[in-house]
Amino acid sequence: MFCSIYKSSKKENTYLYITKKDDFSAVPESLLATFGRPTFVMVVNLAGDRKLALADVEKVKSDLETVGFYLQLPPPVTNLLDEYKAAKAAKKS
């Protein structure tokens, strides 16, 4: 299974996977408005034991087959202050 990957012009580290290059018909207009102008990145073959950096290949394939697209969002930002406070509180215990 091949898919085309596009990056968002509005949201950093946000990518849209679709089944056919430049065919955004399955993507809701509201999502495209938030996503911004899609910039083509590459075509990827999801067959075999292919791995993706920040997405589960099986989830991507499933969403492409059922929904028609997959939206990869950036990982949540780690709040270092909260981690520091938690670590400090754990040391006191």
N, CA, C and O atoms as a GROMACS GRO file, in nm:
protein
  372
    1MET      N    1   0.085  -0.118   0.000
    1MET     CA    2   0.000   0.000   0.000
    1MET      C    3   0.090   0.125   0.000
    1MET      O    4   0.176   0.141   0.086
    2PHE      N    5   0.066   0.211  -0.097
    2PHE     CA    6   0.140   0.336  -0.106
    2PHE      C    7   0.054   0.449  -0.050
    2PHE      O    8  -0.068   0.444  -0.058
    3CYS      N    9   0.119   0.550   0.006
    3CYS     CA   10   0.047   0.670   0.049
    3CYS      C   11   0.136   0.791   0.026
    3CYS      O   12   0.259   0.781   0.020
    4SER      N   13   0.072   0.904   0.013
    4SER     CA   14   0.143   1.031  -0.005
    4SER      C   15   0.137   1.108   0.126
    4SER      O   16   0.034   1.110   0.193
    5ILE      N   17   0.248   1.170   0.162
    5ILE     CA   18   0.256   1.244   0.288
    5ILE      C   19   0.277   1.392   0.257
    5ILE      O   20   0.358   1.429   0.173
    6TYR      N   21   0.201   1.474   0.329
    6TYR     CA   22   0.208   1.620   0.315
    6TYR      C   23   0.229   1.682   0.452
    6TYR      O   24   0.176   1.633   0.552
    7LYS      N   25   0.308   1.790   0.456
    7LYS     CA   26   0.324   1.862   0.583
    7LYS      C   27   0.237   1.986   0.581
    7LYS      O   28   0.203   2.039   0.476
    8SER      N   29   0.201   2.029   0.700
    8SER     CA   30   0.114   2.145   0.716
    8SER      C   31   0.193   2.275   0.704
    8SER      O   32   0.307   2.284   0.748
    9SER      N   33   0.130   2.373   0.644
    9SER     CA   34   0.192   2.505   0.635
    9SER      C   35   0.158   2.589   0.758
    9SER      O   36   0.218   2.694   0.781
   10LYS      N   37   0.062   2.542   0.839
   10LYS     CA   38   0.019   2.619   0.956
   10LYS      C   39   0.060   2.556   1.089
   10LYS      O   40   0.083   2.627   1.187
   11LYS      N   41   0.069   2.424   1.092
   11LYS     CA   42   0.097   2.352   1.217
   11LYS      C   43   0.229   2.278   1.207
   11LYS      O   44   0.244   2.188   1.125
   12GLU      N   45   0.324   2.316   1.290
   12GLU     CA   46   0.456   2.254   1.287
   12GLU      C   47   0.447   2.106   1.326
   12GLU      O   48   0.371   2.069   1.415
   13ASN      N   49   0.524   2.023   1.258
   13ASN     CA   50   0.531   1.879   1.282
   13ASN      C   51   0.396   1.808   1.269
   13ASN      O   52   0.371   1.709   1.338
   14THR      N   53   0.311   1.858   1.181
   14THR     CA   54   0.181   1.797   1.154
   14THR      C   55   0.182   1.750   1.009
   14THR      O   56   0.214   1.826   0.917
   15TYR      N   57   0.144   1.622   0.990
   15TYR     CA   58   0.150   1.562   0.858
   15TYR      C   59   0.018   1.494   0.824
   15TYR      O   60  -0.051   1.442   0.912
   16LEU      N   61  -0.016   1.496   0.697
   16LEU     CA   62  -0.138   1.435   0.647
   16LEU      C   63  -0.099   1.325   0.548
   16LEU      O   64  -0.026   1.349   0.452
   17TYR      N   65  -0.150   1.204   0.572
   17TYR     CA   66  -0.125   1.089   0.485
   17TYR      C   67  -0.254   1.064   0.406
   17TYR      O   68  -0.362   1.058   0.463
   18ILE      N   69  -0.241   1.051   0.274
   18ILE     CA   70  -0.356   1.021   0.189
   18ILE      C   71  -0.320   0.909   0.092
   18ILE      O   72  -0.202   0.882   0.069
   19THR      N   73  -0.421   0.845   0.036
   19THR     CA   74  -0.396   0.729  -0.049
   19THR      C   75  -0.346   0.764  -0.189
   19THR      O   76  -0.269   0.688  -0.247
   20LYS      N   77  -0.388   0.876  -0.244
   20LYS     CA   78  -0.347   0.915  -0.379
   20LYS      C   79  -0.290   1.057  -0.375
   20LYS      O   80  -0.346   1.147  -0.313
   21LYS      N   81  -0.179   1.074  -0.443
   21LYS     CA   82  -0.113   1.204  -0.446
   21LYS      C   83  -0.208   1.312  -0.497
   21LYS      O   84  -0.272   1.296  -0.601
   22ASP      N   85  -0.216   1.421  -0.423
   22ASP     CA   86  -0.296   1.540  -0.456
   22ASP      C   87  -0.446   1.515  -0.459
   22ASP      O   88  -0.520   1.598  -0.513
   23ASP      N   89  -0.494   1.404  -0.403
   23ASP     CA   90  -0.638   1.376  -0.396
   23ASP      C   91  -0.683   1.393  -0.251
   23ASP      O   92  -0.675   1.300  -0.171
   24PHE      N   93  -0.732   1.513  -0.219
   24PHE     CA   94  -0.774   1.546  -0.083
   24PHE      C   95  -0.925   1.532  -0.066
   24PHE      O   96  -0.982   1.588   0.028
   25SER      N   97  -0.991   1.458  -0.154
   25SER     CA   98  -1.137   1.447  -0.151
   25SER      C   99  -1.189   1.382  -0.024
   25SER      O  100  -1.302   1.410   0.016
   26ALA      N  101  -1.112   1.296   0.041
   26ALA     CA  102  -1.156   1.230   0.165
   26ALA      C  103  -1.133   1.314   0.289
   26ALA      O  104  -1.183   1.282   0.397
   27VAL      N  105  -1.057   1.422   0.274
   27VAL     CA  106  -1.023   1.507   0.389
   27VAL      C  107  -1.128   1.616   0.405
   27VAL      O  108  -1.157   1.689   0.311
   28PRO      N  109  -1.185   1.627   0.526
   28PRO     CA  110  -1.287   1.732   0.548
   28PRO      C  111  -1.231   1.872   0.525
   28PRO      O  112  -1.115   1.901   0.555
   29GLU      N  113  -1.315   1.959   0.471
   29GLU     CA  114  -1.274   2.097   0.443
   29GLU      C  115  -1.227   2.168   0.570
   29GLU      O  116  -1.131   2.246   0.565
   30SER      N  117  -1.293   2.142   0.682
   30SER     CA  118  -1.255   2.208   0.807
   30SER      C  119  -1.113   2.168   0.849
   30SER      O  120  -1.038   2.250   0.903
   31LEU      N  121  -1.077   2.043   0.825
   31LEU     CA  122  -0.941   1.998   0.857
   31LEU      C  123  -0.840   2.064   0.764
   31LEU      O  124  -0.735   2.109   0.809
   32LEU      N  125  -0.871   2.072   0.637
   32LEU     CA  126  -0.781   2.138   0.542
   32LEU      C  127  -0.764   2.285   0.574
   32LEU      O  128  -0.655   2.340   0.556
   33ALA      N  129  -0.870   2.350   0.621
   33ALA     CA  130  -0.860   2.492   0.658
   33ALA      C  131  -0.765   2.510   0.775
   33ALA      O  132  -0.686   2.605   0.778
   34THR      N  133  -0.771   2.420   0.872
   34THR     CA  134  -0.682   2.427   0.989
   34THR      C  135  -0.541   2.384   0.952
   34THR      O  136  -0.444   2.440   1.003
   35PHE      N  137  -0.530   2.285   0.865
   35PHE     CA  138  -0.402   2.230   0.823
   35PHE      C  139  -0.322   2.329   0.741
   35PHE      O  140  -0.199   2.333   0.750
   36GLY      N  141  -0.390   2.409   0.662
   36GLY     CA  142  -0.322   2.504   0.574
   36GLY      C  143  -0.289   2.441   0.440
   36GLY      O  144  -0.339   2.334   0.408
   37ARG      N  145  -0.205   2.506   0.365
   37ARG     CA  146  -0.166   2.456   0.233
   37ARG      C  147  -0.078   2.333   0.250
   37ARG      O  148   0.030   2.343   0.308
   38PRO      N  149  -0.123   2.216   0.201
   38PRO     CA  150  -0.040   2.095   0.212
   38PRO      C  151   0.083   2.104   0.122
   38PRO      O  152   0.073   2.140   0.004
   39THR      N  153   0.197   2.072   0.178
   39THR     CA  154   0.322   2.069   0.103
   39THR      C  155   0.366   1.924   0.089
   39THR      O  156   0.390   1.856   0.189
   40PHE      N  157   0.378   1.877  -0.035
   40PHE     CA  158   0.415   1.738  -0.059
   40PHE      C  159   0.552   1.707  -0.001
   40PHE      O  160   0.647   1.784  -0.018
   41VAL      N  161   0.561   1.593   0.070
   41VAL     CA  162   0.689   1.550   0.129
   41VAL      C  163   0.743   1.429   0.055
   41VAL      O  164   0.855   1.431   0.005
   42MET      N  165   0.662   1.321   0.048
   42MET     CA  166   0.709   1.199  -0.018
   42MET      C  167   0.596   1.098  -0.034
   42MET      O  168   0.488   1.112   0.024
   43VAL      N  169   0.624   0.996  -0.115
   43VAL     CA  170   0.537   0.880  -0.128
   43VAL      C  171   0.606   0.767  -0.053
   43VAL      O  172   0.727   0.746  -0.068
   44VAL      N  173   0.528   0.693   0.027
   44VAL     CA  174   0.583   0.586   0.110
   44VAL      C  175   0.508   0.456   0.083
   44VAL      O  176   0.385   0.456   0.069
   45ASN      N  177   0.581   0.347   0.075
   45ASN     CA  178   0.521   0.215   0.064
   45ASN      C  179   0.505   0.160   0.205
   45ASN      O  180   0.604   0.138   0.275
   46LEU      N  181   0.382   0.136   0.247
   46LEU     CA  182   0.355   0.089   0.382
   46LEU      C  183   0.353  -0.063   0.392
   46LEU      O  184   0.323  -0.118   0.498
   47ALA      N  185   0.384  -0.131   0.284
   47ALA     CA  186   0.383  -0.278   0.283
   47ALA      C  187   0.503  -0.333   0.361
   47ALA      O  188   0.602  -0.264   0.384
   48GLY      N  189   0.489  -0.458   0.402
   48GLY     CA  190   0.599  -0.526   0.471
   48GLY      C  191   0.617  -0.477   0.613
   48GLY      O  192   0.521  -0.439   0.680
   49ASP      N  193   0.741  -0.477   0.657
   49ASP     CA  194   0.770  -0.437   0.795
   49ASP      C  195   0.823  -0.294   0.802
   49ASP      O  196   0.912  -0.263   0.881
   50ARG      N  197   0.768  -0.210   0.719
   50ARG     CA  198   0.804  -0.068   0.714
   50ARG      C  199   0.776  -0.002   0.848
   50ARG      O  200   0.674  -0.030   0.911
   51LYS      N  201   0.865   0.086   0.893
   51LYS     CA  202   0.844   0.162   1.017
   51LYS      C  203   0.840   0.311   0.983
   51LYS      O  204   0.907   0.357   0.892
   52LEU      N  205   0.760   0.383   1.060
   52LEU     CA  206   0.752   0.528   1.046
   52LEU      C  207   0.805   0.590   1.175
   52LEU      O  208   0.796   0.530   1.281
   53ALA      N  209   0.860   0.709   1.165
   53ALA     CA  210   0.924   0.773   1.280
   53ALA      C  211   0.827   0.798   1.395
   53ALA      O  212   0.857   0.761   1.509
   54LEU      N  213   0.714   0.860   1.369
   54LEU     CA  214   0.624   0.899   1.478
   54LEU      C  215   0.482   0.847   1.463
   54LEU      O  216   0.390   0.898   1.527
   55ALA      N  217   0.464   0.747   1.379
   55ALA     CA  218   0.329   0.694   1.359
   55ALA      C  219   0.334   0.542   1.352
   55ALA      O  220   0.432   0.484   1.306
   56ASP      N  221   0.228   0.480   1.398
   56ASP     CA  222   0.214   0.335   1.393
   56ASP      C  223   0.164   0.297   1.253
   56ASP      O  224   0.058   0.343   1.210
   57VAL      N  225   0.241   0.215   1.182
   57VAL     CA  226   0.210   0.180   1.043
   57VAL      C  227   0.072   0.114   1.034
   57VAL      O  228  -0.003   0.143   0.941
   58GLU      N  229   0.039   0.028   1.127
   58GLU     CA  230  -0.090  -0.041   1.122
   58GLU      C  231  -0.206   0.057   1.140
   58GLU      O  232  -0.309   0.043   1.075
   59LYS      N  233  -0.189   0.156   1.228
   59LYS     CA  234  -0.292   0.259   1.248
   59LYS      C  235  -0.306   0.344   1.122
   59LYS      O  236  -0.417   0.378   1.082
   60VAL      N  237  -0.195   0.378   1.061
   60VAL     CA  238  -0.198   0.458   0.937
   60VAL      C  239  -0.273   0.381   0.828
   60VAL      O  240  -0.361   0.437   0.763
   61LYS      N  241  -0.238   0.253   0.809
   61LYS     CA  242  -0.304   0.172   0.707
   61LYS      C  243  -0.454   0.159   0.736
   61LYS      O  244  -0.536   0.170   0.645
   62SER      N  245  -0.488   0.135   0.860
   62SER     CA  246  -0.628   0.121   0.899
   62SER      C  247  -0.707   0.248   0.870
   62SER      O  248  -0.815   0.242   0.813
   63ASP      N  249  -0.652   0.363   0.910
   63ASP     CA  250  -0.720   0.491   0.885
   63ASP      C  251  -0.730   0.522   0.736
   63ASP      O  252  -0.832   0.575   0.691
   64LEU      N  253  -0.628   0.489   0.659
   64LEU     CA  254  -0.633   0.513   0.516
   64LEU      C  255  -0.744   0.430   0.451
   64LEU      O  256  -0.813   0.478   0.361
   65GLU      N  257  -0.761   0.307   0.497
   65GLU     CA  258  -0.864   0.220   0.440
   65GLU      C  259  -1.005   0.259   0.485
   65GLU      O  260  -1.099   0.252   0.406
   66THR      N  261  -1.021   0.298   0.612
   66THR     CA  262  -1.155   0.325   0.666
   66THR      C  263  -1.198   0.471   0.653
   66THR      O  264  -1.312   0.499   0.617
   67VAL      N  265  -1.107   0.563   0.681
   67VAL     CA  266  -1.140   0.706   0.681
   67VAL      C  267  -1.098   0.774   0.551
   67VAL      O  268  -1.162   0.869   0.507
   68GLY      N  269  -0.989   0.725   0.492
   68GLY     CA  270  -0.939   0.784   0.368
   68GLY      C  271  -0.819   0.874   0.387
   68GLY      O  272  -0.760   0.922   0.290
   69PHE      N  273  -0.783   0.898   0.513
   69PHE     CA  274  -0.664   0.979   0.543
   69PHE      C  275  -0.617   0.948   0.684
   69PHE      O  276  -0.690   0.887   0.763
   70TYR      N  277  -0.495   0.991   0.716
   70TYR     CA  278  -0.441   0.979   0.852
   70TYR      C  279  -0.375   1.112   0.885
   70TYR      O  280  -0.298   1.164   0.805
   71LEU      N  281  -0.404   1.165   1.002
   71LEU     CA  282  -0.345   1.291   1.046
   71LEU      C  283  -0.245   1.262   1.156
   71LEU      O  284  -0.281   1.208   1.261
   72GLN      N  285  -0.119   1.297   1.133
   72GLN     CA  286  -0.014   1.278   1.233
   72GLN      C  287   0.010   1.410   1.303
   72GLN      O  288   0.054   1.508   1.242
   73LEU      N  289  -0.018   1.413   1.432
   73LEU     CA  290   0.002   1.533   1.513
   73LEU      C  291   0.135   1.523   1.585
   73LEU      O  292   0.185   1.413   1.608
   74PRO      N  293   0.195   1.637   1.622
   74PRO     CA  294   0.322   1.632   1.694
   74PRO      C  295   0.301   1.574   1.834
   74PRO      O  296   0.192   1.585   1.890
   75PRO      N  297   0.406   1.514   1.889
   75PRO     CA  298   0.393   1.464   2.026
   75PRO      C  299   0.370   1.581   2.122
   75PRO      O  300   0.413   1.693   2.095
   76PRO      N  301   0.303   1.554   2.235
   76PRO     CA  302   0.278   1.663   2.330
   76PRO      C  303   0.409   1.720   2.385
   76PRO      O  304   0.508   1.649   2.400
   77VAL      N  305   0.407   1.848   2.413
   77VAL     CA  306   0.525   1.915   2.467
   77VAL      C  307   0.540   1.876   2.614
   77VAL      O  308   0.443   1.880   2.691
   78THR      N  309   0.660   1.839   2.652
   78THR     CA  310   0.688   1.800   2.791
   78THR      C  311   0.705   1.926   2.874
   78THR      O  312   0.782   2.015   2.839
   79ASN      N  313   0.632   1.931   2.985
   79ASN     CA  314   0.646   2.043   3.077
   79ASN      C  315   0.757   2.009   3.176
   79ASN      O  316   0.736   1.934   3.270
   80LEU      N  317   0.876   2.064   3.153
   80LEU     CA  318   0.992   2.031   3.234
   80LEU      C  319   0.978   2.078   3.378
   80LEU      O  320   1.031   2.015   3.469
   81LEU      N  321   0.908   2.187   3.399
   81LEU     CA  322   0.887   2.236   3.536
   81LEU      C  323   0.804   2.136   3.616
   81LEU      O  324   0.836   2.107   3.730
   82ASP      N  325   0.697   2.085   3.556
   82ASP     CA  326   0.615   1.985   3.625
   82ASP      C  327   0.694   1.859   3.654
   82ASP      O  328   0.681   1.800   3.761
   83GLU      N  329   0.777   1.816   3.559
   83GLU     CA  330   0.861   1.698   3.581
   83GLU      C  331   0.960   1.721   3.695
   83GLU      O  332   0.981   1.632   3.778
   84TYR      N  333   1.019   1.839   3.699
   84TYR     CA  334   1.113   1.872   3.806
   84TYR      C  335   1.044   1.871   3.941
   84TYR      O  336   1.095   1.814   4.037
   85LYS      N  337   0.926   1.934   3.948
   85LYS     CA  338   0.852   1.937   4.074
   85LYS      C  339   0.813   1.796   4.120
   85LYS      O  340   0.821   1.765   4.239
   86ALA      N  341   0.771   1.712   4.028
   86ALA     CA  342   0.731   1.575   4.061
   86ALA      C  343   0.852   1.496   4.111
   86ALA      O  344   0.840   1.421   4.209
   87ALA      N  345   0.966   1.512   4.045
   87ALA     CA  346   1.087   1.442   4.086
   87ALA      C  347   1.132   1.489   4.225
   87ALA      O  348   1.176   1.409   4.308
   88LYS      N  349   1.121   1.618   4.247
   88LYS     CA  350   1.162   1.674   4.378
   88LYS      C  351   1.068   1.624   4.488
   88LYS      O  352   1.113   1.592   4.598
   89ALA      N  353   0.938   1.619   4.460
   89ALA     CA  354   0.841   1.570   4.557
   89ALA      C  355   0.863   1.422   4.585
   89ALA      O  356   0.845   1.377   4.699
   90ALA      N  357   0.901   1.346   4.482
   90ALA     CA  358   0.925   1.203   4.500
   90ALA      C  359   1.048   1.179   4.589
   90ALA      O  360   1.051   1.083   4.666
   91LYS      N  361   1.148   1.264   4.580
   91LYS     CA  362   1.268   1.251   4.662
   91LYS      C  363   1.237   1.278   4.808
   91LYS      O  364   1.298   1.218   4.896
   92LYS      N  365   1.143   1.370   4.835
   92LYS     CA  366   1.106   1.404   4.973
   92LYS      C  367   1.031   1.288   5.040
   92LYS      O  368   1.036   1.274   5.162
   93SER      N  369   0.964   1.208   4.961
   93SER     CA  370   0.882   1.099   5.017
   93SER      C  371   0.963   0.983   5.064
   93SER      O  372   0.907   0.884   5.113
   0.00000   0.00000   0.00000
